[in-house]
Amino acid sequence: MGIPLWLASGIAAWALARIVPPGRRPGWLAELILSVLTALLLGAVATAMDFGGWQEPDWRAVVFAGVGALGTIGVWRALSARQ
C-alpha cells in the first residue's frame, strides 16, 4: 500500500504544479515523469528512515514524497526558465 501512495503523491504534486502558470513549459510529460520518479525515490528514502514502508502506508512518507516532488518541479521550472 505504500508504493501506490507514493505514486499518488507524485501525481498529485504534478497536478498541483500544473495549476501555477508562471514558468510553466509545454513539457508536461517530462514534469510528470520527474515528479513520479522523485516521489518513488523519496518514498524509498522515507522507508530507509523508518517511516512508512513498501507495504505499509504512513502519512509522513506521503507528505515527504509529495513535498519533494513539488520542490523538484520547482527547481526544474527555475532552471528551464533561465534559457
Order of alpha helices (4+ residues) and beta strands (2+ residues): alpha-alpha-alpha
